[in-house]
Structure formats: C-alpha cells, structure tokens
C-alpha cells in the first residue's frame, strides 16, 4: 500500500524504508557508517532515524518536533557531488516505494532544494 497523504506515520515509514538502502550503498554508506556505525538497530541509529523523522515532519507538516541544525552535522565530511546525487537517487526510490506520485513529489522537490543548499554551503559545488 502506498500512502496518498503525508502524516507522521508515513514519514516514519519513509525514513525506515530509506536508511537501510543507505547502509547497503557503496557510495554513501561510508559517510553514515563513519558517524553512526553499521548496525541500523543500534541506539545511535535509532536516535538518528527519529531525528530524521522529526526533521521531515517539520518540513512537511510544520510541526515543532525538530530543533536541530542539519547542515552543521555535515561539516568536516568529505562529501562529493556523486554522494549527494546518489543520496537523492536512493531517496527518490524510497519515496516512490512509500508514496503515491503526487504526494511523493513534495519530498523529491524539497530534498533537491536541501541538497543544493547543503552542497553550496559545504563547498561541494566548487
């Protein structure tokens, strides 16, 4: 079943669908494993998944559960355009698995805006 609306439940499903693909990907997994380890069931990963669910809930629903600084966590990492492109691709695939197309488009558009801003602020676009 694909969701045709964005709510807390569907966002949690999206996050839990997406991040295992991150750990299985040879391009982006090293960045996550370096910071969080390779066990998605570990407490640090579970905290990260909750944080990301709150982040996307904040973006999509405007709720106040997220109060972090997502850009700051990425400073000091040797991120590349290729890694951002792969992250976006994997995210789009997860979105397509979870949401009906017209609903999933919100996440695709928002994630591309965020990725462009991150790359600009992290100096990846140079």
N, CA, C and O of each residue as an XYZ file, in Angstrom:
504
protein
N       0.823     -1.183      0.000
C       0.000      0.000      0.000
C       0.872      1.254      0.000
O       1.794      1.383      0.805
N       0.576      2.148     -0.887
C       1.279      3.427     -0.927
C       0.412      4.494     -0.269
O      -0.813      4.498     -0.395
N       1.084      5.392      0.432
C       0.372      6.472      1.106
C      -0.041      7.541      0.099
O       0.686      7.848     -0.846
N      -1.221      8.093      0.328
C      -1.678      9.191     -0.511
C      -1.788     10.487      0.275
O      -2.380     11.463     -0.186
N      -1.207     10.480      1.471
C      -1.146     11.671      2.294
C       0.126     11.633      3.140
O       0.681     10.570      3.417
N       0.560     12.799      3.531
C       1.755     12.903      4.373
C       1.297     13.083      5.816
O       0.542     14.002      6.132
N       1.764     12.197      6.679
C       1.496     12.304      8.109
C       2.679     11.694      8.864
O       3.624     11.200      8.249
N       2.623     11.731     10.180
C       3.734     11.211     10.991
C       4.036      9.751     10.657
O       5.197      9.362     10.531
N       2.997      8.963     10.517
C       3.182      7.535     10.228
C       3.886      7.318      8.893
O       4.837      6.541      8.809
N       3.425      8.000      7.857
C       4.020      7.788      6.534
C       5.461      8.294      6.485
O       6.302      7.722      5.791
N       5.737      9.349      7.211
C       7.117      9.860      7.257
C       8.025      8.853      7.955
O       9.142      8.611      7.498
N       7.564      8.268      9.046
C       8.355      7.242      9.739
C       8.614      6.051      8.822
O       9.711      5.494      8.828
N       7.619      5.658      8.037
C       7.789      4.561      7.087
C       8.808      4.948      6.019
O       9.656      4.136      5.649
N       8.732      6.161      5.531
C       9.702      6.629      4.532
C      11.126      6.548      5.082
O      12.016      6.013      4.421
N      11.340      7.066      6.266
C      12.680      7.063      6.873
C      13.169      5.633      7.076
O      14.328      5.326      6.793
N      12.295      4.759      7.563
C      12.684      3.369      7.811
C      12.859      2.568      6.524
O      13.539      1.541      6.520
N      12.255      3.027      5.440
C      12.448      2.402      4.131
C      13.755      2.873      3.508
O      14.466      2.096      2.871
N      14.059      4.135      3.695
C      15.208      4.759      3.040
C      16.553      4.357      3.637
O      17.457      3.963      2.901
N      16.700      4.448      4.943
C      18.032      4.306      5.516
C      18.674      2.925      5.388
O      19.900      2.864      5.298
N      17.946      1.829      5.374
C      18.618      0.558      5.067
C      19.260      0.553      3.677
O      20.289     -0.090      3.472
N      18.656      1.269      2.724
C      19.266      1.335      1.391
C      20.553      2.146      1.434
O      21.484      1.886      0.672
N      20.603      3.117      2.318
C      21.826      3.911      2.501
C      22.957      3.008      2.982
O      24.068      3.054      2.453
N      22.668      2.194      3.980
C      23.709      1.311      4.526
C      24.175      0.270      3.520
O      25.299     -0.223      3.619
N      23.343     -0.067      2.569
C      23.708     -1.074      1.569
C      24.408     -0.472      0.349
O      24.869     -1.211     -0.521
N      24.492      0.844      0.275
C      25.041      1.502     -0.906
C      26.528      1.803     -0.727
O      26.929      2.377      0.285
N      27.343      1.414     -1.707
C      28.796      1.570     -1.577
C      29.249      3.029     -1.662
O      30.331      3.363     -1.180
N      28.445      3.897     -2.264
C      28.858      5.300     -2.411
C      28.588      6.101     -1.137
O      29.457      6.841     -0.676
N      27.401      5.959     -0.574
C      27.035      6.804      0.566
C      27.193      6.132      1.927
O      27.311      6.818      2.942
N      27.196      4.820      1.962
C      27.275      4.153      3.265
C      28.513      4.540      4.079
O      28.399      4.669      5.298
N      29.689      4.732      3.471
C      30.847      5.069      4.296
C      30.663      6.342      5.135
O      31.170      6.420      6.254
N      29.952      7.326      4.609
C      29.729      8.565      5.357
C      28.882      8.306      6.596
O      29.138      8.869      7.661
N      27.883      7.462      6.453
C      26.988      7.163      7.568
C      27.632      6.204      8.558
O      27.491      6.367      9.770
N      28.335      5.208      8.043
C      28.984      4.242      8.924
C      30.043      4.927      9.778
O      30.209      4.595     10.951
N      30.761      5.883      9.191
C      31.784      6.619      9.948
C      31.181      7.334     11.152
O      31.786      7.369     12.224
N      30.006      7.898     10.979
C      29.372      8.682     12.050
C      28.484      7.847     12.958
O      28.409      8.102     14.160
N      27.798      6.833     12.383
C      26.750      6.141     13.129
C      26.974      4.644     13.309
O      26.253      3.999     14.072
N      27.954      4.089     12.623
C      28.180      2.650     12.673
C      27.353      1.935     11.619
O      26.623      2.568     10.855
N      27.470      0.617     11.581
C      26.811     -0.149     10.525
C      25.605     -0.959     11.005
O      25.047     -1.746     10.240
N      25.202     -0.773     12.261
C      24.052     -1.502     12.810
C      22.863     -0.560     12.942
O      22.787      0.229     13.884
N      21.944     -0.646     11.999
C      20.806      0.260     11.977
C      19.892      0.074     13.196
O      19.048      0.927     13.469
N      20.052     -1.015     13.915
C      19.257     -1.257     15.119
C      19.914     -0.725     16.391
O      19.342     -0.821     17.477
N      21.116     -0.164     16.251
C      21.821      0.367     17.413
C      21.111      1.608     17.948
O      20.366      2.257     17.214
N      21.332      1.939     19.207
C      20.700      3.137     19.776
C      21.049      4.422     19.019
O      20.191      5.291     18.862
N      22.288      4.554     18.549
C      22.677      5.776     17.841
C      21.926      5.895     16.509
O      21.508      6.986     16.120
N      21.760      4.766     15.821
C      20.994      4.783     14.576
C      19.521      5.060     14.843
O      18.892      5.829     14.116
N      18.968      4.442     15.876
C      17.556      4.658     16.193
C      17.300      6.126     16.548
O      16.267      6.691     16.185
N      18.238      6.726     17.249
C      18.135      8.156     17.556
C      18.185      8.979     16.266
O      17.442      9.948     16.107
N      19.067      8.582     15.354
C      19.187      9.294     14.074
C      17.894      9.166     13.256
O      17.431     10.145     12.670
N      17.322      7.981     13.217
C      16.087      7.775     12.469
C      14.951      8.619     13.046
O      14.150      9.184     12.301
N      14.886      8.699     14.357
C      13.857      9.536     14.995
C      14.102     11.016     14.673
O      13.165     11.760     14.385
N      15.364     11.429     14.726
C      15.718     12.806     14.387
C      15.309     13.138     12.959
O      14.757     14.208     12.701
N      15.580     12.218     12.025
C      15.229     12.466     10.625
C      13.726     12.429     10.406
O      13.206     13.188      9.588
N      13.026     11.570     11.112
C      11.563     11.584     11.034
C      11.029     12.927     11.519
O      10.117     13.492     10.916
N      11.592     13.429     12.595
C      11.181     14.737     13.106
C      11.537     15.851     12.131
O      10.768     16.796     11.953
N      12.700     15.742     11.500
C      13.103     16.748     10.516
C      12.098     16.805      9.367
O      11.607     17.878      9.015
N      11.796     15.641      8.784
C      10.873     15.623      7.647
C       9.450     15.982      8.063
O       8.700     16.552      7.271
N       9.076     15.656      9.284
C       7.764     16.097      9.782
C       7.718     17.617      9.885
O       6.708     18.247      9.569
N       8.811     18.178     10.324
C       8.899     19.635     10.402
C       8.799     20.269      9.018
O       8.101     21.264      8.828
N       9.502     19.683      8.058
C       9.479     20.198      6.692
C       8.089     20.061      6.056
O       7.597     20.987      5.411
N       7.473     18.899      6.248
C       6.228     18.596      5.539
C       4.975     19.046      6.274
O       3.993     19.452      5.653
N       5.016     18.972      7.600
C       3.804     19.240      8.372
C       3.888     20.520      9.183
O       2.885     21.001      9.711
N       5.108     21.073      9.277
C       5.293     22.308     10.030
C       5.207     22.139     11.538
O       5.007     23.110     12.266
N       5.359     20.901     12.007
C       5.308     20.724     13.459
C       6.628     21.137     14.090
O       7.616     21.340     13.385
N       6.651     21.259     15.383
C       7.819     21.791     16.065
C       8.700     20.767     16.729
O       9.457     21.118     17.634
N       8.636     19.505     16.319
C       9.410     18.461     16.986
C      10.898     18.475     16.642
O      11.695     17.862     17.353
N      11.285     19.155     15.575
C      12.694     19.179     15.174
C      13.298     20.514     15.559
O      12.753     21.572     15.244
N      14.439     20.454     16.248
C      15.135     21.688     16.604
C      16.633     21.540     16.464
O      17.396     22.092     17.258
N      17.055     20.801     15.461
C      18.476     20.593     15.218
C      19.003     21.515     14.131
O      18.297     22.392     13.634
N      20.254     21.293     13.779
C      20.894     22.038     12.698
C      21.459     21.006     11.724
O      22.584     20.537     11.895
N      20.674     20.654     10.699
C      21.103     19.556      9.823
C      22.395     19.851      9.067
O      23.181     18.935      8.823
N      22.631     21.093      8.695
C      23.849     21.425      7.964
C      25.089     21.212      8.828
O      26.092     20.682      8.350
N      25.029     21.612     10.070
C      26.193     21.530     10.961
C      26.738     20.108     11.068
O      27.949     19.913     11.166
N      25.858     19.126     11.050
C      26.290     17.731     11.179
C      27.121     17.275      9.989
O      27.796     16.249     10.071
N      27.087     18.009      8.896
C      27.776     17.598      7.678
C      29.120     18.292      7.464
O      29.862     17.929      6.551
N      29.439     19.281      8.291
C      30.744     19.928      8.174
C      31.837     18.937      8.570
O      31.634     18.111      9.460
N      32.968     19.015      7.928
C      34.090     18.138      8.232
C      34.026     16.792      7.521
O      34.932     15.969      7.660
N      32.973     16.570      6.772
C      32.866     15.328      6.000
C      33.344     15.621      4.579
O      33.125     16.713      4.055
N      33.981     14.660      3.975
C      34.494     14.830      2.617
C      33.427     14.428      1.599
O      33.605     13.478      0.836
N      32.316     15.168      1.601
C      31.189     14.853      0.729
C      31.473     15.273     -0.707
O      32.211     16.227     -0.956
N      30.879     14.551     -1.640
C      31.091     14.803     -3.065
C      29.746     15.011     -3.766
O      28.688     14.684     -3.228
N      29.817     15.563     -4.978
C      28.610     15.681     -5.799
C      28.019     14.300     -6.060
O      26.801     14.124     -6.045
N      28.890     13.326     -6.299
C      28.437     11.958     -6.551
C      27.657     11.412     -5.349
O      26.622     10.769     -5.521
N      28.150     11.666     -4.144
C      27.456     11.180     -2.948
C      26.090     11.850     -2.801
O      25.107     11.189     -2.465
N      26.028     13.155     -3.050
C      24.736     13.844     -2.984
C      23.784     13.308     -4.042
O      22.607     13.084     -3.760
N      24.280     13.102     -5.254
C      23.432     12.582     -6.329
C      22.909     11.189     -5.982
O      21.744     10.881     -6.233
N      23.759     10.357     -5.413
C      23.333      9.002     -5.045
C      22.326      9.044     -3.896
O      21.345      8.301     -3.900
N      22.569      9.912     -2.915
C      21.623     10.067     -1.807
C      20.254     10.467     -2.356
O      19.234      9.896     -1.970
N      20.237     11.446     -3.253
C      18.972     11.896     -3.847
C      18.290     10.774     -4.630
O      17.071     10.615     -4.559
N      19.070     10.007     -5.368
C      18.506      8.889     -6.132
C      17.866      7.865     -5.197
O      16.726      7.451     -5.406
N      18.602      7.465     -4.173
C      18.079      6.468     -3.234
C      16.851      6.994     -2.498
O      15.912      6.243     -2.233
N      16.858      8.277     -2.171
C      15.708      8.876     -1.503
C      14.490      8.864     -2.428
O      13.380      8.556     -1.994
N      14.700      9.198     -3.688
C      13.597      9.182     -4.656
C      13.020      7.776     -4.817
O      11.805      7.611     -4.925
N      13.874      6.780     -4.834
C      13.408      5.392     -4.940
C      12.560      5.032     -3.713
O      11.504      4.414     -3.846
N      13.022      5.416     -2.534
C      12.261      5.144     -1.300
C      10.927      5.886     -1.319
O       9.899      5.332     -0.929
N      10.944      7.124     -1.767
C       9.713      7.908     -1.869
C       8.720      7.198     -2.776
O       7.539      7.095     -2.446
N       9.194      6.707     -3.916
C       8.321      6.009     -4.863
C       7.764      4.716     -4.280
O       6.677      4.281     -4.659
N       8.496      4.107     -3.369
C       8.014      2.880     -2.726
C       6.944      3.172     -1.676
O       6.081      2.333     -1.418
N       6.998      4.353     -1.076
C       6.133      4.680      0.057
C       4.904      5.503     -0.335
O       3.820      5.291      0.208
N       5.066      6.437     -1.271
C       4.008      7.401     -1.577
C       3.473      7.290     -2.994
O       4.170      6.861     -3.914
N       2.231      7.683     -3.141
C       1.650      7.917     -4.458
C       2.441      9.065     -5.097
O       2.914      9.952     -4.387
N       2.589      9.061     -6.419
C       3.444     10.060     -7.080
C       3.154     11.521     -6.717
O       4.086     12.265     -6.412
N       1.909     11.942     -6.742
C       1.631     13.358     -6.487
C       2.007     13.763     -5.061
O       2.344     14.922     -4.818
N       1.954     12.834     -4.129
C       2.316     13.123     -2.740
C       3.836     13.081     -2.577
O       4.413     13.941     -1.913
N       4.473     12.095     -3.174
C       5.920     11.944     -3.072
C       6.695     13.081     -3.705
O       7.839     13.340     -3.332
N       6.077     13.764     -4.665
C       6.771     14.881     -5.319
C       7.216     15.953     -4.335
O       8.248     16.591     -4.539
N       6.444     16.156     -3.263
C       6.843     17.141     -2.250
C       8.231     16.809     -1.712
O       9.100     17.679     -1.654
N       8.441     15.557     -1.321
C       9.720     15.148     -0.743
C      10.847     15.222     -1.766
O      11.965     15.616     -1.433
N      10.561     14.850     -2.994
C      11.586     14.922     -4.042
C      12.022     16.363     -4.275
O      13.217     16.648     -4.349
N      11.067     17.260     -4.388
C      11.405     18.665     -4.627
C      12.138     19.254     -3.436
O      13.144     19.943     -3.605
N      11.646     18.989     -2.235
C      12.265     19.547     -1.037
C      13.673     19.003     -0.839
O      14.577     19.754     -0.475
N      13.872     17.712     -1.072
C      15.199     17.117     -0.874
C      16.204     17.680     -1.872
O      17.375     17.846     -1.530
N      15.782     17.974     -3.084
C      16.696     18.565     -4.059
C      17.087     19.985     -3.658
O      18.243     20.376     -3.824
N      16.154     20.749     -3.141
C      16.466     22.102     -2.660
C      17.455     22.028     -1.499
O      18.438     22.769     -1.462
N      17.189     21.138     -0.565
C      18.067     20.983      0.601
C      19.453     20.536      0.161
O      20.452     21.064      0.650
N      19.533     19.574     -0.752
C      20.838     19.087     -1.223
C      21.623     20.203     -1.900
O      22.823     20.343     -1.663
N      20.962     20.999     -2.740
C      21.656     22.126     -3.394
C      22.192     23.112     -2.358
O      23.324     23.584     -2.467
N      21.372     23.419     -1.353
C      21.818     24.340     -0.300
C      22.988     23.754      0.487
O      23.952     24.458      0.787
N      22.905     22.483      0.816
C      23.998     21.824      1.532
C      25.276     21.870      0.702
O      26.332     22.245      1.210
N      25.187     21.493     -0.562
C      26.379     21.479     -1.412
C      26.983     22.878     -1.518
O      28.205     23.026     -1.477
N      26.160     23.883     -1.649
C      26.661     25.259     -1.733
C      27.349     25.655     -0.435
O      28.448     26.209     -0.460
N      26.717     25.379      0.689
C      27.275     25.770      1.988
C      28.485     24.938      2.408
O      29.315     25.398      3.191
N      28.584     23.731      1.893
C      29.723     22.861      2.219
C      30.857     22.972      1.205
O      31.888     22.315      1.347
N      30.666     23.802      0.184
C      31.700     23.994     -0.821
C      31.840     22.847     -1.796
O      32.884     22.708     -2.433
N      30.820     22.024     -1.930
C      30.867     20.874     -2.826
C      30.661     21.306     -4.275
O      31.092     20.606     -5.191
N      30.019     22.432     -4.493
C      29.708     22.875     -5.858
C      30.890     23.540     -6.564
O      30.818     23.813     -7.763
N      31.957     23.799     -5.847
C      33.114     24.489     -6.442
C      33.820     23.633     -7.443
O      34.811     24.063     -8.033
